[in-house]
Amino acid sequence: MKIRFLADVNLSAAIVEAVLRLEASIDFQTQRIAGLDRKTDPEVLRIAAESGRLLVTHDRNTMPGHLRRFIIEQNSPGIIVIPQRMRVKFVAEDLHLMRAASDAEEWHNRVVYLPL
């Protein structure tokens, strides 16, 4: 199955836009559409799991720990942690490459740190 993404509330909108400029058919749901405002990290992980989407976040401080606890009880599509200062162009290229060269199942229950 192809990778589908979910933008965390702290993710720069420019990243979503850049990914979609590379390939408009990529399924990258925004935090607004997913209704993530005012949700806790565990709730965000639950929403990502229920929708089968890799969560894309800048939150390297708390989200990896929440994922470790989350996968004790249920599977997760995984999370991708992006450094705040990584150039948007390179983030978009890495996410595009991940989607083109792998299947969603390869990232289950994993924390992936960019750059690849």
For each residue, the residues with C-beta under 8 A, 3 or more apart:
1: 52 103 104 105
2: 27 99 103 104
3: 54 98 99 102 103 104 107
4: 27 28 29 51 52 53 54 77 104
5: 19 26 27 28 29 53 54 55 56 80 95 99
6: 28 29 31 34 47 48 51 53 54 55 56
7: 11 13 15 16 28 29 30 31 34 56
8: 11 31 36 44 55 56 57 58 59 63
9: 31 36 37 39 44
10: 57 58 59
11: 7 8 15 16 31 56 57 58 82
12: 15 16 58 88
13: 7 16 17 30
14: 17 18 88
15: 7 11 12 18 19 56 82 88 91 92 95
16: 7 11 12 13 19 20 28 30
17: 13 14 20 21
18: 14 15 21 22 88 89 91 92
19: 5 15 16 22 23 26 28 91 92 95 96
20: 16 17 23 24 26 28
21: 17 18 24 92
22: 18 19 26 92 93 96
23: 19 20 26 96 99
24: 20 21
25:
26: 5 19 20 22 23 95 96 99
27: 2 4 5 53
28: 4 5 6 7 16 19 20 56
29: 4 5 6 7 33 34 51 53
30: 7 13 16 33 34
31: 6 7 8 9 11 34 36 37
32: 35 36 37
33: 29 30
34: 6 7 29 30 31 47 51
35: 32 39 47
36: 8 9 31 32 39 44 47
37: 9 31 32
38:
39: 9 35 36 43 44 47
40: 43 44
41: 44 45 59 62 63 66
42: 45 46 66 69 70
43: 39 40 46 47
44: 8 9 36 39 40 41 47 48 55
45: 41 42 48 49 55 63 66 67 70 76 79
46: 42 43 49 50 70
47: 6 34 35 36 39 43 44 50 51
48: 6 44 45 51 53 54 55 76 77 79
49: 45 46 52 70 74 75 76 77
50: 46 47
51: 4 6 29 34 47 48
52: 1 4 49 77 104
53: 4 5 6 27 29 48 77
54: 3 4 5 6 48 77 78 79 80 104 107
55: 5 6 8 44 45 48 63 77 78 79 80
56: 5 6 7 8 11 15 28 79 80 82 95
57: 8 10 11 60 63 79 80 81 82
58: 8 10 11 12 81 82 83 84
59: 8 10 41 62 63 81
60: 57 63 64 81 83 113
61:
62: 41 59 65 66
63: 8 41 45 55 57 59 60 66 67 79 81 111
64: 60 67 68 79 81 111
65: 62 68 69
66: 41 42 45 62 63 69 70
67: 45 63 64 70 71 76 78 79 109 111
68: 64 65 71 72
69: 42 65 66 72
70: 42 45 46 49 66 67 73 74 76
71: 67 68 74 75 76 109
72: 68 69
73: 70
74: 49 70 71
75: 49 71 108 109
76: 45 48 49 67 70 71 79 108 109
77: 4 48 49 52 53 54 55 104 107 108
78: 54 55 67 107 108 109 110 111 112
79: 45 48 54 55 56 57 63 64 67 76 110 111 112
80: 5 54 55 56 57 95 98 107 112 113 114
81: 57 58 59 60 63 64 111 112 113 114
82: 11 15 56 57 58 86 91 114
83: 58 60 86 114
84: 58
85:
86: 82 83 90 91 114 115
87: 90 91
88: 12 14 15 18 91 92
89: 18 92 93
90: 86 87 93 94 114 115
91: 15 18 19 82 86 87 88 94 95 114
92: 15 18 19 21 22 88 89 95 96
93: 22 89 90 96 97
94: 90 91 97 98 114 115 116
95: 5 15 19 26 56 80 91 92 98 99 114
96: 19 22 23 26 92 93 99 100
97: 93 94 100 101 116
98: 3 80 94 95 101 102 107 112 116
99: 2 3 5 23 26 95 96 102
100: 96 97
101: 97 98
102: 3 98 99 106 107
103: 1 2 3 106
104: 1 2 3 4 52 54 77 107 108
105: 1 108
106: 102 103
107: 3 54 77 78 80 98 102 104 110 112
108: 75 76 77 78 104 105
109: 67 71 75 76 78
110: 78 79 107
111: 63 64 67 78 79 81
112: 78 79 80 81 98 107 116
113: 60 80 81
114: 80 81 82 83 86 90 91 94 95
115: 86 90 94
116: 94 97 98 112
